[in-house]
C-alpha cells in the first residue's frame, strides 16, 4: 500500500498554460504547478506568457509604490 498518492495537477481542460519545463503551450493540467504559468483564456495568451511576465516585471520595477525614487542629493 502506497503511503502517499500521486496527485494530479489542479486545473481544468479548456484552461491553457505555458509549461516552463517543456517550453510550450499545454491545455489543462498536464504538468505540476511549479513548472507552469497560467491559466490563460486562450492558447495565444499562454504563448505570450513569458513576454507578459517581462512586461509586468518592468511595470513593477518602475512602480513608485514598490520602488520609491532614490535621493540622489548627497
PQR file with spaces between the fields and no chain letter, atoms N, CA, C, O and H, PARSE charges and radii, in Angstrom:
ATOM       1  N    UNK     1       0.844   -1.191    0.000 -0.4000 1.5000
ATOM       2  CA   UNK     1       0.000    0.000    0.000 -0.0000 2.0000
ATOM       3  C    UNK     1       0.883    1.247    0.000  0.5500 1.7000
ATOM       4  O    UNK     1       1.811    1.370    0.800 -0.5500 1.4000
ATOM       5  N    UNK     2       0.580    2.150   -0.898 -0.4000 1.5000
ATOM       6  CA   UNK     2       1.359    3.380   -1.004 -0.0000 2.0000
ATOM       7  C    UNK     2       1.015    4.324    0.140  0.5500 1.7000
ATOM       8  O    UNK     2      -0.146    4.485    0.516 -0.5500 1.4000
ATOM       9  H    UNK     2      -0.173    2.050   -1.548  0.4000 1.0000
ATOM      10  N    UNK     3       2.032    4.925    0.665 -0.4000 1.5000
ATOM      11  CA   UNK     3       1.835    5.858    1.760 -0.0000 2.0000
ATOM      12  C    UNK     3       1.239    7.178    1.268  0.5500 1.7000
ATOM      13  O    UNK     3       0.385    7.772    1.925 -0.5500 1.4000
ATOM      14  H    UNK     3       2.975    4.794    0.359  0.4000 1.0000
ATOM      15  N    UNK     4       1.702    7.619    0.113 -0.4000 1.5000
ATOM      16  CA   UNK     4       1.195    8.855   -0.469 -0.0000 2.0000
ATOM      17  C    UNK     4       0.710    8.581   -1.880  0.5500 1.7000
ATOM      18  O    UNK     4       1.362    7.873   -2.648 -0.5500 1.4000
ATOM      19  H    UNK     4       2.396    7.136   -0.421  0.4000 1.0000
ATOM      20  N    UNK     5      -0.437    9.148   -2.214 -0.4000 1.5000
ATOM      21  CA   UNK     5      -0.945    9.014   -3.577 -0.0000 2.0000
ATOM      22  C    UNK     5      -0.328   10.102   -4.441  0.5500 1.7000
ATOM      23  O    UNK     5      -0.098   11.219   -3.979 -0.5500 1.4000
ATOM      24  H    UNK     5      -0.967    9.724   -1.591  0.4000 1.0000
ATOM      25  N    UNK     6      -0.066    9.770   -5.685 -0.4000 1.5000
ATOM      26  CA   UNK     6       0.412   10.783   -6.621 -0.0000 2.0000
ATOM      27  C    UNK     6      -0.780   11.642   -7.026  0.5500 1.7000
ATOM      28  O    UNK     6      -1.773   11.138   -7.551 -0.5500 1.4000
ATOM      29  H    UNK     6      -0.252    8.862   -6.060  0.4000 1.0000
ATOM      30  N    UNK     7      -0.671   12.929   -6.778 -0.4000 1.5000
ATOM      31  CA   UNK     7      -1.774   13.837   -7.079 -0.0000 2.0000
ATOM      32  C    UNK     7      -1.673   14.334   -8.503  0.5500 1.7000
ATOM      33  O    UNK     7      -0.586   14.615   -9.009 -0.5500 1.4000
ATOM      34  H    UNK     7       0.136   13.338   -6.351  0.4000 1.0000
ATOM      35  N    UNK     8      -2.829   14.437   -9.140 -0.4000 1.5000
ATOM      36  CA   UNK     8      -2.879   15.047  -10.470 -0.0000 2.0000
ATOM      37  C    UNK     8      -2.798   16.554  -10.297  0.5500 1.7000
ATOM      38  O    UNK     8      -3.327   17.098   -9.328 -0.5500 1.4000
ATOM      39  H    UNK     8      -3.712   14.209   -8.729  0.4000 1.0000
ATOM      40  N    UNK     9      -2.146   17.227  -11.219 -0.4000 1.5000
ATOM      41  CA   UNK     9      -2.099   18.690  -11.144 -0.0000 2.0000
ATOM      42  C    UNK     9      -3.503   19.287  -11.175  0.5500 1.7000
ATOM      43  O    UNK     9      -4.385   18.786  -11.872 -0.5500 1.4000
ATOM      44  H    UNK     9      -1.716   16.785  -12.007  0.4000 1.0000
ATOM      45  N    UNK    10      -3.700   20.356  -10.415 -0.4000 1.5000
ATOM      46  CA   UNK    10      -5.007   21.009  -10.374 -0.0000 2.0000
ATOM      47  C    UNK    10      -5.214   21.862  -11.617  0.5500 1.7000
ATOM      48  O    UNK    10      -4.267   22.446  -12.144 -0.5500 1.4000
ATOM      49  H    UNK    10      -2.983   20.762   -9.849  0.4000 1.0000
ATOM      50  N    UNK    11      -6.430   21.930  -12.071 -0.4000 1.5000
ATOM      51  CA   UNK    11      -6.780   22.718  -13.245 -0.0000 2.0000
ATOM      52  C    UNK    11      -7.868   22.010  -14.023  0.5500 1.7000
ATOM      53  O    UNK    11      -8.279   20.907  -13.665 -0.5500 1.4000
ATOM      54  H    UNK    11      -7.199   21.456  -11.642  0.4000 1.0000
ATOM      55  N    UNK    12      -8.334   22.640  -15.083 -0.4000 1.5000
ATOM      56  CA   UNK    12      -9.426   22.064  -15.874 -0.0000 2.0000
ATOM      57  C    UNK    12      -9.074   22.081  -17.350  0.5500 1.7000
ATOM      58  O    UNK    12      -8.348   22.962  -17.810 -0.5500 1.4000
ATOM      59  H    UNK    12      -8.000   23.537  -15.373  0.4000 1.0000
ATOM      60  N    UNK    13      -9.585   21.115  -18.091 -0.4000 1.5000
ATOM      61  CA   UNK    13      -9.438   21.200  -19.546 -0.0000 2.0000
ATOM      62  C    UNK    13     -10.106   22.487  -20.039  0.5500 1.7000
ATOM      63  O    UNK    13     -11.108   22.925  -19.474 -0.5500 1.4000
ATOM      64  H    UNK    13     -10.175   20.400  -17.717  0.4000 1.0000
ATOM      65  N    UNK    14      -9.563   23.073  -21.065 -0.4000 1.5000
ATOM      66  CA   UNK    14     -10.074   24.355  -21.549 -0.0000 2.0000
ATOM      67  C    UNK    14      -9.301   25.521  -20.972  0.5500 1.7000
ATOM      68  O    UNK    14      -9.429   26.649  -21.447 -0.5500 1.4000
ATOM      69  H    UNK    14      -8.750   22.717  -21.524  0.4000 1.0000
ATOM      70  N    UNK    15      -8.488   25.256  -19.940 -0.4000 1.5000
ATOM      71  CA   UNK    15      -7.581   26.264  -19.418 -0.0000 2.0000
ATOM      72  C    UNK    15      -6.234   26.033  -20.088  0.5500 1.7000
ATOM      73  O    UNK    15      -5.824   24.890  -20.291 -0.5500 1.4000
ATOM      74  H    UNK    15      -8.384   24.339  -19.554  0.4000 1.0000
ATOM      75  N    UNK    16      -5.562   27.095  -20.424 -0.4000 1.5000
ATOM      76  CA   UNK    16      -4.301   26.998  -21.153 -0.0000 2.0000
ATOM      77  C    UNK    16      -3.154   27.460  -20.278  0.5500 1.7000
ATOM      78  O    UNK    16      -3.270   28.446  -19.550 -0.5500 1.4000
ATOM      79  H    UNK    16      -5.895   28.023  -20.259  0.4000 1.0000
ATOM      80  N    UNK    17      -2.052   26.742  -20.354 -0.4000 1.5000
ATOM      81  CA   UNK    17      -0.872   27.013  -19.545 -0.0000 2.0000
ATOM      82  C    UNK    17       0.360   27.074  -20.433  0.5500 1.7000
ATOM      83  O    UNK    17       0.392   26.495  -21.519 -0.5500 1.4000
ATOM      84  H    UNK    17      -1.958   25.941  -20.945  0.4000 1.0000
ATOM      85  N    UNK    18       1.377   27.788  -19.952 -0.4000 1.5000
ATOM      86  CA   UNK    18       2.680   27.743  -20.608 -0.0000 2.0000
ATOM      87  C    UNK    18       3.575   26.928  -19.694  0.5500 1.7000
ATOM      88  O    UNK    18       3.787   27.295  -18.538 -0.5500 1.4000
ATOM      89  H    UNK    18       1.351   28.259  -19.070  0.4000 1.0000
ATOM      90  N    UNK    19       4.103   25.820  -20.205 -0.4000 1.5000
ATOM      91  CA   UNK    19       4.958   24.937  -19.420 -0.0000 2.0000
ATOM      92  C    UNK    19       6.403   25.427  -19.503  0.5500 1.7000
ATOM      93  O    UNK    19       6.979   25.516  -20.587 -0.5500 1.4000
ATOM      94  H    UNK    19       3.931   25.521  -21.143  0.4000 1.0000
ATOM      95  N    UNK    20       6.974   25.740  -18.350 -0.4000 1.5000
ATOM      96  CA   UNK    20       8.356   26.215  -18.290 -0.0000 2.0000
ATOM      97  C    UNK    20       9.346   25.083  -18.536  0.5500 1.7000
ATOM      98  O    UNK    20      10.460   25.323  -19.001 -0.5500 1.4000
ATOM      99  H    UNK    20       6.506   25.668  -17.469  0.4000 1.0000
ATOM     100  N    UNK    21       8.956   23.874  -18.231 -0.4000 1.5000
ATOM     101  CA   UNK    21       9.826   22.712  -18.431 -0.0000 2.0000
ATOM     102  C    UNK    21       9.926   22.343  -19.911  0.5500 1.7000
ATOM     103  O    UNK    21      11.017   22.126  -20.437 -0.5500 1.4000
ATOM     104  H    UNK    21       8.051   23.679  -17.853  0.4000 1.0000
ATOM     105  N    UNK    22       8.769   22.276  -20.571 -0.4000 1.5000
ATOM     106  CA   UNK    22       8.724   21.861  -21.978 -0.0000 2.0000
ATOM     107  C    UNK    22       8.782   23.032  -22.953  0.5500 1.7000
ATOM     108  O    UNK    22       8.952   22.844  -24.157 -0.5500 1.4000
ATOM     109  H    UNK    22       7.882   22.452  -20.143  0.4000 1.0000
ATOM     110  N    UNK    23       8.636   24.261  -22.409 -0.4000 1.5000
ATOM     111  CA   UNK    23       8.661   25.487  -23.218 -0.0000 2.0000
ATOM     112  C    UNK    23       7.614   25.465  -24.326  0.5500 1.7000
ATOM     113  O    UNK    23       7.893   25.766  -25.486 -0.5500 1.4000
ATOM     114  H    UNK    23       8.498   24.414  -21.431  0.4000 1.0000
ATOM     115  N    UNK    24       6.390   25.094  -23.923 -0.4000 1.5000
ATOM     116  CA   UNK    24       5.300   25.063  -24.895 -0.0000 2.0000
ATOM     117  C    UNK    24       3.967   25.277  -24.199  0.5500 1.7000
ATOM     118  O    UNK    24       3.860   25.169  -22.978 -0.5500 1.4000
ATOM     119  H    UNK    24       6.163   24.849  -22.980  0.4000 1.0000
ATOM     120  N    UNK    25       2.953   25.582  -25.001 -0.4000 1.5000
ATOM     121  CA   UNK    25       1.591   25.768  -24.518 -0.0000 2.0000
ATOM     122  C    UNK    25       0.947   24.402  -24.361  0.5500 1.7000
ATOM     123  O    UNK    25       1.076   23.533  -25.224 -0.5500 1.4000
ATOM     124  H    UNK    25       3.041   25.670  -25.993  0.4000 1.0000
ATOM     125  N    UNK    26       0.243   24.225  -23.228 -0.4000 1.5000
ATOM     126  CA   UNK    26      -0.444   22.962  -22.966 -0.0000 2.0000
ATOM     127  C    UNK    26      -1.858   23.253  -22.494  0.5500 1.7000
ATOM     128  O    UNK    26      -2.100   24.249  -21.811 -0.5500 1.4000
ATOM     129  H    UNK    26       0.138   24.931  -22.527  0.4000 1.0000
ATOM     130  N    UNK    27      -2.782   22.390  -22.856 -0.4000 1.5000
ATOM     131  CA   UNK    27      -4.162   22.538  -22.398 -0.0000 2.0000
ATOM     132  C    UNK    27      -4.364   21.690  -21.164  0.5500 1.7000
ATOM     133  O    UNK    27      -3.942   20.535  -21.105 -0.5500 1.4000
ATOM     134  H    UNK    27      -2.586   21.582  -23.411  0.4000 1.0000
ATOM     135  N    UNK    28      -5.023   22.287  -20.170 -0.4000 1.5000
ATOM     136  CA   UNK    28      -5.323   21.536  -18.962 -0.0000 2.0000
ATOM     137  C    UNK    28      -4.094   21.332  -18.095  0.5500 1.7000
ATOM     138  O    UNK    28      -3.002   21.802  -18.412 -0.5500 1.4000
ATOM     139  H    UNK    28      -5.366   23.225  -20.218  0.4000 1.0000
ATOM     140  N    UNK    29      -4.290   20.638  -17.021 -0.4000 1.5000
ATOM     141  CA   UNK    29      -3.226   20.477  -16.032 -0.0000 2.0000
ATOM     142  C    UNK    29      -2.299   19.304  -16.342  0.5500 1.7000
ATOM     143  O    UNK    29      -2.370   18.275  -15.669 -0.5500 1.4000
ATOM     144  H    UNK    29      -5.177   20.255  -16.763  0.4000 1.0000
ATOM     145  N    UNK    30      -1.445   19.436  -17.332 -0.4000 1.5000
ATOM     146  CA   UNK    30      -0.559   18.335  -17.684 -0.0000 2.0000
ATOM     147  C    UNK    30       0.677   18.278  -16.798  0.5500 1.7000
ATOM     148  O    UNK    30       1.120   17.189  -16.432 -0.5500 1.4000
ATOM     149  H    UNK    30      -1.387   20.271  -17.878  0.4000 1.0000
ATOM     150  N    UNK    31       1.236   19.416  -16.451 -0.4000 1.5000
ATOM     151  CA   UNK    31       2.486   19.466  -15.692 -0.0000 2.0000
ATOM     152  C    UNK    31       2.226   20.038  -14.297  0.5500 1.7000
ATOM     153  O    UNK    31       1.212   20.701  -14.081 -0.5500 1.4000
ATOM     154  H    UNK    31       0.876   20.300  -16.749  0.4000 1.0000
ATOM     155  N    UNK    32       3.135   19.786  -13.349 -0.4000 1.5000
ATOM     156  CA   UNK    32       2.970   20.330  -11.993 -0.0000 2.0000
ATOM     157  C    UNK    32       2.923   21.858  -12.005  0.5500 1.7000
ATOM     158  O    UNK    32       3.508   22.503  -12.876 -0.5500 1.4000
ATOM     159  H    UNK    32       3.959   19.247  -13.524  0.4000 1.0000
ATOM     160  N    UNK    33       2.228   22.416  -11.040 -0.4000 1.5000
ATOM     161  CA   UNK    33       2.076   23.858  -10.948 -0.0000 2.0000
ATOM     162  C    UNK    33       3.390   24.612  -10.896  0.5500 1.7000
ATOM     163  O    UNK    33       3.474   25.741  -11.380 -0.5500 1.4000
ATOM     164  H    UNK    33       1.753   21.892  -10.333  0.4000 1.0000
ATOM     165  N    UNK    34       4.417   24.007  -10.317 -0.4000 1.5000
ATOM     166  CA   UNK    34       5.711   24.686  -10.215 -0.0000 2.0000
ATOM     167  C    UNK    34       6.363   24.878  -11.572  0.5500 1.7000
ATOM     168  O    UNK    34       7.280   25.688  -11.708 -0.5500 1.4000
ATOM     169  H    UNK    34       4.349   23.090   -9.924  0.4000 1.0000
ATOM     170  N    UNK    35       5.904   24.146  -12.578 -0.4000 1.5000
ATOM     171  CA   UNK    35       6.502   24.200  -13.909 -0.0000 2.0000
ATOM     172  C    UNK    35       5.636   24.911  -14.939  0.5500 1.7000
ATOM     173  O    UNK    35       5.925   24.846  -16.134 -0.5500 1.4000
ATOM     174  H    UNK    35       5.159   23.488  -12.468  0.4000 1.0000
ATOM     175  N    UNK    36       4.578   25.588  -14.497 -0.4000 1.5000
ATOM     176  CA   UNK    36       3.696   26.196  -15.497 -0.0000 2.0000
ATOM     177  C    UNK    36       3.248   27.584  -15.070  0.5500 1.7000
ATOM     178  O    UNK    36       3.273   27.935  -13.890 -0.5500 1.4000
ATOM     179  H    UNK    36       4.343   25.641  -13.527  0.4000 1.0000
ATOM     180  N    UNK    37       2.837   28.360  -16.062 -0.4000 1.5000
ATOM     181  CA   UNK    37       2.269   29.684  -15.844 -0.0000 2.0000
ATOM     182  C    UNK    37       0.851   29.660  -16.389  0.5500 1.7000
ATOM     183  O    UNK    37       0.606   29.114  -17.465 -0.5500 1.4000
ATOM     184  H    UNK    37       2.817   28.075  -17.020  0.4000 1.0000
ATOM     185  N    UNK    38      -0.065   30.238  -15.666 -0.4000 1.5000
ATOM     186  CA   UNK    38      -1.442   30.260  -16.117 -0.0000 2.0000
ATOM     187  C    UNK    38      -2.382   29.999  -14.963  0.5500 1.7000
ATOM     188  O    UNK    38      -1.948   29.975  -13.812 -0.5500 1.4000
ATOM     189  H    UNK    38       0.134   30.681  -14.792  0.4000 1.0000
ATOM     190  N    UNK    39      -3.639   29.805  -15.237 -0.4000 1.5000
ATOM     191  CA   UNK    39      -4.240   29.539  -16.535 -0.0000 2.0000
ATOM     192  C    UNK    39      -4.494   30.810  -17.335  0.5500 1.7000
ATOM     193  O    UNK    39      -4.637   31.904  -16.789 -0.5500 1.4000
ATOM     194  H    UNK    39      -3.992   29.825  -16.173  0.4000 1.0000
ATOM     195  N    UNK    40      -4.542   30.624  -18.626 -0.4000 1.5000
ATOM     196  CA   UNK    40      -4.861   31.678  -19.578 -0.0000 2.0000
ATOM     197  C    UNK    40      -6.132   31.283  -20.312  0.5500 1.7000
ATOM     198  O    UNK    40      -6.489   30.106  -20.367 -0.5500 1.4000
ATOM     199  H    UNK    40      -4.425   29.735  -19.070  0.4000 1.0000
ATOM     200  N    UNK    41      -6.809   32.274  -20.876 -0.4000 1.5000
ATOM     201  CA   UNK    41      -8.079   32.044  -21.543 -0.0000 2.0000
ATOM     202  C    UNK    41      -7.978   31.475  -22.941  0.5500 1.7000
ATOM     203  O    UNK    41      -8.962   30.977  -23.487 -0.5500 1.4000
ATOM     204  H    UNK    41      -6.519   33.230  -20.831  0.4000 1.0000
ATOM     205  N    UNK    42      -6.782   31.546  -23.527 -0.4000 1.5000
ATOM     206  CA   UNK    42      -6.618   31.051  -24.894 -0.0000 2.0000
ATOM     207  C    UNK    42      -5.179   30.579  -25.092  0.5500 1.7000
ATOM     208  O    UNK    42      -4.289   30.948  -24.325 -0.5500 1.4000
ATOM     209  H    UNK    42      -5.982   31.950  -23.084  0.4000 1.0000
ATOM     210  N    UNK    43      -4.954   29.766  -26.117 -0.4000 1.5000
ATOM     211  CA   UNK    43      -3.585   29.335  -26.418 -0.0000 2.0000
ATOM     212  C    UNK    43      -2.674   30.517  -26.770  0.5500 1.7000
ATOM     213  O    UNK    43      -1.486   30.504  -26.448 -0.5500 1.4000
ATOM     214  H    UNK    43      -5.677   29.466  -26.740  0.4000 1.0000
ATOM     215  N    UNK    44      -3.233   31.543  -27.435 -0.4000 1.5000
ATOM     216  CA   UNK    44      -2.428   32.713  -27.799 -0.0000 2.0000
ATOM     217  C    UNK    44      -1.940   33.467  -26.562  0.5500 1.7000
ATOM     218  O    UNK    44      -0.793   33.910  -26.506 -0.5500 1.4000
ATOM     219  H    UNK    44      -4.198   31.554  -27.697  0.4000 1.0000
ATOM     220  N    UNK    45      -2.831   33.607  -25.566 -0.4000 1.5000
ATOM     221  CA   UNK    45      -2.426   34.265  -24.323 -0.0000 2.0000
ATOM     222  C    UNK    45      -1.340   33.459  -23.628  0.5500 1.7000
ATOM     223  O    UNK    45      -0.370   34.027  -23.126 -0.5500 1.4000
ATOM     224  H    UNK    45      -3.763   33.248  -25.612  0.4000 1.0000
ATOM     225  N    UNK    46      -1.493   32.146  -23.593 -0.4000 1.5000
ATOM     226  CA   UNK    46      -0.491   31.286  -22.957 -0.0000 2.0000
ATOM     227  C    UNK    46       0.840   31.360  -23.691  0.5500 1.7000
ATOM     228  O    UNK    46       1.897   31.319  -23.061 -0.5500 1.4000
ATOM     229  H    UNK    46      -2.281   31.684  -24.000  0.4000 1.0000
ATOM     230  N    UNK    47       0.802   31.469  -25.008 -0.4000 1.5000
ATOM     231  CA   UNK    47       2.032   31.551  -25.799 -0.0000 2.0000
ATOM     232  C    UNK    47       2.807   32.830  -25.490  0.5500 1.7000
ATOM     233  O    UNK    47       4.025   32.880  -25.665 -0.5500 1.4000
ATOM     234  H    UNK    47      -0.056   31.502  -25.520  0.4000 1.0000
ATOM     235  N    UNK    48       2.105   33.853  -25.034 -0.4000 1.5000
ATOM     236  CA   UNK    48       2.746   35.128  -24.690 -0.0000 2.0000
ATOM     237  C    UNK    48       3.125   35.209  -23.216  0.5500 1.7000
ATOM     238  O    UNK    48       3.478   36.287  -22.737 -0.5500 1.4000
ATOM     239  H    UNK    48       1.116   33.811  -24.892  0.4000 1.0000
ATOM     240  N    UNK    49       3.063   34.107  -22.489 -0.4000 1.5000
ATOM     241  CA   UNK    49       3.275   34.118  -21.037 -0.0000 2.0000
ATOM     242  C    UNK    49       4.597   34.755  -20.635  0.5500 1.7000
ATOM     243  O    UNK    49       4.627   35.584  -19.725 -0.5500 1.4000
ATOM     244  H    UNK    49       2.776   33.232  -22.878  0.4000 1.0000
ATOM     245  N    UNK    50       5.678   34.388  -21.288 -0.4000 1.5000
ATOM     246  CA   UNK    50       6.986   34.923  -20.921 -0.0000 2.0000
ATOM     247  C    UNK    50       7.074   36.420  -21.237  0.5500 1.7000
ATOM     248  O    UNK    50       7.643   37.188  -20.462 -0.5500 1.4000
ATOM     249  H    UNK    50       5.653   33.715  -22.027  0.4000 1.0000
ATOM     250  N    UNK    51       6.515   36.827  -22.368 -0.4000 1.5000
ATOM     251  CA   UNK    51       6.500   38.247  -22.734 -0.0000 2.0000
ATOM     252  C    UNK    51       5.657   39.046  -21.741  0.5500 1.7000
ATOM     253  O    UNK    51       6.049   40.133  -21.317 -0.5500 1.4000
ATOM     254  H    UNK    51       6.052   36.204  -22.998  0.4000 1.0000
ATOM     255  N    UNK    52       4.497   38.497  -21.376 -0.4000 1.5000
ATOM     256  CA   UNK    52       3.628   39.150  -20.398 -0.0000 2.0000
ATOM     257  C    UNK    52       4.346   39.298  -19.064  0.5500 1.7000
ATOM     258  O    UNK    52       4.262   40.348  -18.428 -0.5500 1.4000
ATOM     259  H    UNK    52       4.179   37.614  -21.720  0.4000 1.0000
ATOM     260  N    UNK    53       5.053   38.254  -18.636 -0.4000 1.5000
ATOM     261  CA   UNK    53       5.794   38.312  -17.374 -0.0000 2.0000
ATOM     262  C    UNK    53       6.880   39.385  -17.427  0.5500 1.7000
ATOM     263  O    UNK    53       7.061   40.128  -16.462 -0.5500 1.4000
ATOM     264  H    UNK    53       5.122   37.401  -19.153  0.4000 1.0000
ATOM     265  N    UNK    54       7.602   39.472  -18.544 -0.4000 1.5000
ATOM     266  CA   UNK    54       8.641   40.504  -18.684 -0.0000 2.0000
ATOM     267  C    UNK    54       8.027   41.902  -18.601  0.5500 1.7000
ATOM     268  O    UNK    54       8.565   42.782  -17.929 -0.5500 1.4000
ATOM     269  H    UNK    54       7.455   38.869  -19.327  0.4000 1.0000
ATOM     270  N    UNK    55       6.896   42.105  -19.289 -0.4000 1.5000
ATOM     271  CA   UNK    55       6.229   43.412  -19.267 -0.0000 2.0000
ATOM     272  C    UNK    55       5.789   43.773  -17.852  0.5500 1.7000
ATOM     273  O    UNK    55       5.961   44.912  -17.417 -0.5500 1.4000
ATOM     274  H    UNK    55       6.458   41.391  -19.835  0.4000 1.0000
ATOM     275  N    UNK    56       5.224   42.813  -17.139 -0.4000 1.5000
ATOM     276  CA   UNK    56       4.774   43.074  -15.766 -0.0000 2.0000
ATOM     277  C    UNK    56       5.953   43.353  -14.844  0.5500 1.7000
ATOM     278  O    UNK    56       5.866   44.212  -13.966 -0.5500 1.4000
ATOM     279  H    UNK    56       5.084   41.888  -17.492  0.4000 1.0000
ATOM     280  N    UNK    57       7.051   42.636  -15.037 -0.4000 1.5000
ATOM     281  CA   UNK    57       8.235   42.887  -14.214 -0.0000 2.0000
ATOM     282  C    UNK    57       8.734   44.312  -14.391  0.5500 1.7000
ATOM     283  O    UNK    57       9.095   44.967  -13.414 -0.5500 1.4000
ATOM     284  H    UNK    57       7.122   41.939  -15.750  0.4000 1.0000
ATOM     285  N    UNK    58       8.757   44.802  -15.633 -0.4000 1.5000
ATOM     286  CA   UNK    58       9.190   46.179  -15.886 -0.0000 2.0000
ATOM     287  C    UNK    58       8.242   47.153  -15.195  0.5500 1.7000
ATOM     288  O    UNK    58       8.687   48.123  -14.580 -0.5500 1.4000
ATOM     289  H    UNK    58       8.463   44.270  -16.427  0.4000 1.0000
ATOM     290  N    UNK    59       6.938   46.902  -15.292 -0.4000 1.5000
ATOM     291  CA   UNK    59       5.958   47.769  -14.633 -0.0000 2.0000
ATOM     292  C    UNK    59       6.190   47.797  -13.130  0.5500 1.7000
ATOM     293  O    UNK    59       6.178   48.867  -12.521 -0.5500 1.4000
ATOM     294  H    UNK    59       6.576   46.115  -15.792  0.4000 1.0000
ATOM     295  N    UNK    60       6.399   46.634  -12.527 -0.4000 1.5000
ATOM     296  CA   UNK    60       6.588   46.562  -11.075 -0.0000 2.0000
ATOM     297  C    UNK    60       7.906   47.202  -10.656  0.5500 1.7000
ATOM     298  O    UNK    60       7.978   47.858   -9.617 -0.5500 1.4000
ATOM     299  H    UNK    60       6.409   45.765  -13.021  0.4000 1.0000
ATOM     300  N    UNK    61       8.944   47.014  -11.461 -0.4000 1.5000
ATOM     301  CA   UNK    61      10.247   47.592  -11.125 -0.0000 2.0000
ATOM     302  C    UNK    61      10.226   49.113  -11.179  0.5500 1.7000
ATOM     303  O    UNK    61      11.008   49.771  -10.492 -0.5500 1.4000
ATOM     304  H    UNK    61       8.885   46.481  -12.305  0.4000 1.0000
ATOM     305  N    UNK    62       9.339   49.674  -11.986 -0.4000 1.5000
ATOM     306  CA   UNK    62       9.254   51.129  -12.104 -0.0000 2.0000
ATOM     307  C    UNK    62       8.077   51.713  -11.324  0.5500 1.7000
ATOM     308  O    UNK    62       7.823   52.914  -11.412 -0.5500 1.4000
ATOM     309  H    UNK    62       8.704   49.140  -12.544  0.4000 1.0000
ATOM     310  N    UNK    63       7.363   50.899  -10.572 -0.4000 1.5000
ATOM     311  CA   UNK    63       6.222   51.358   -9.785 -0.0000 2.0000
ATOM     312  C    UNK    63       6.734   52.055   -8.521  0.5500 1.7000
ATOM     313  O    UNK    63       7.386   51.420   -7.692 -0.5500 1.4000
ATOM     314  H    UNK    63       7.569   49.923  -10.500  0.4000 1.0000
ATOM     315  N    UNK    64       6.448   53.349   -8.363 -0.4000 1.5000
ATOM     316  CA   UNK    64       6.965   54.078   -7.203 -0.0000 2.0000
ATOM     317  C    UNK    64       6.419   53.572   -5.866  0.5500 1.7000
ATOM     318  O    UNK    64       7.012   53.843   -4.822 -0.5500 1.4000
ATOM     319  H    UNK    64       5.918   53.865   -9.036  0.4000 1.0000
ATOM     320  N    UNK    65       5.312   52.850   -5.880 -0.4000 1.5000
ATOM     321  CA   UNK    65       4.799   52.303   -4.617 -0.0000 2.0000
ATOM     322  C    UNK    65       5.726   51.224   -4.070  0.5500 1.7000
ATOM     323  O    UNK    65       5.796   51.021   -2.858 -0.5500 1.4000
ATOM     324  H    UNK    65       4.830   52.630   -6.728  0.4000 1.0000
ATOM     325  N    UNK    66       6.435   50.536   -4.953 -0.4000 1.5000
ATOM     326  CA   UNK    66       7.322   49.449   -4.525 -0.0000 2.0000
ATOM     327  C    UNK    66       8.787   49.861   -4.566  0.5500 1.7000
ATOM     328  O    UNK    66       9.602   49.335   -3.809 -0.5500 1.4000
ATOM     329  H    UNK    66       6.379   50.702   -5.937  0.4000 1.0000
ATOM     330  N    UNK    67       9.119   50.780   -5.428 -0.4000 1.5000
ATOM     331  CA   UNK    67      10.497   51.239   -5.591 -0.0000 2.0000
ATOM     332  C    UNK    67      10.511   52.761   -5.625  0.5500 1.7000
ATOM     333  O    UNK    67      10.564   53.361   -6.699 -0.5500 1.4000
ATOM     334  H    UNK    67       8.456   51.207   -6.044  0.4000 1.0000
ATOM     335  N    UNK    68      10.464   53.382   -4.456 -0.4000 1.5000
ATOM     336  CA   UNK    68      10.442   54.846   -4.452 -0.0000 2.0000
ATOM     337  C    UNK    68      11.732   55.401   -5.045  0.5500 1.7000
ATOM     338  O    UNK    68      12.782   54.763   -4.969 -0.5500 1.4000
ATOM     339  H    UNK    68      10.421   52.894   -3.585  0.4000 1.0000
ATOM     340  N    UNK    69      11.652   56.592   -5.636 -0.4000 1.5000
ATOM     341  CA   UNK    69      12.861   57.205   -6.200 -0.0000 2.0000
ATOM     342  C    UNK    69      13.925   57.377   -5.111  0.5500 1.7000
ATOM     343  O    UNK    69      13.622   57.722   -3.969 -0.5500 1.4000
ATOM     344  H    UNK    69      10.799   57.111   -5.698  0.4000 1.0000
ATOM     345  N    UNK    70      15.157   57.131   -5.495 -0.4000 1.5000
ATOM     346  CA   UNK    70      16.256   57.285   -4.536 -0.0000 2.0000
ATOM     347  C    UNK    70      16.669   58.748   -4.454  0.5500 1.7000
ATOM     348  O    UNK    70      16.626   59.480   -5.442 -0.5500 1.4000
ATOM     349  H    UNK    70      15.403   56.851   -6.423  0.4000 1.0000
ATOM     350  N    UNK    71      17.060   59.148   -3.280 -0.4000 1.5000
ATOM     351  CA   UNK    71      17.549   60.512   -3.079 -0.0000 2.0000
ATOM     352  C    UNK    71      18.963   60.592   -3.630  0.5500 1.7000
ATOM     353  O    UNK    71      19.883   59.973   -3.095 -0.5500 1.4000
ATOM     354  H    UNK    71      17.095   58.553   -2.477  0.4000 1.0000
ATOM     355  N    UNK    72      19.133   61.358   -4.701 -0.4000 1.5000
ATOM     356  CA   UNK    72      20.450   61.463   -5.328 -0.0000 2.0000
ATOM     357  C    UNK    72      21.252   62.637   -4.778  0.5500 1.7000
ATOM     358  O    UNK    72      22.421   62.808   -5.124 -0.5500 1.4000
ATOM     359  H    UNK    72      18.386   61.861   -5.135  0.4000 1.0000
ATOM     360  N    UNK    73      20.628   63.449   -3.923 -0.4000 1.5000
ATOM     361  CA   UNK    73      21.361   64.570   -3.318 -0.0000 2.0000
ATOM     362  C    UNK    73      22.347   64.006   -2.300  0.5500 1.7000
ATOM     363  O    UNK    73      22.021   63.092   -1.542 -0.5500 1.4000
ATOM     364  H    UNK    73      19.678   63.310   -3.643  0.4000 1.0000
ATOM     365  N    UNK    74      23.512   64.543   -2.293 -0.4000 1.5000
ATOM     366  CA   UNK    74      24.437   63.898   -1.437 -0.0000 2.0000
ATOM     367  C    UNK    74      25.247   64.676   -0.577  0.5500 1.7000
ATOM     368  O    UNK    74      26.055   64.127    0.173 -0.5500 1.4000
ATOM     369  H    UNK    74      23.777   65.286   -2.909  0.4000 1.0000
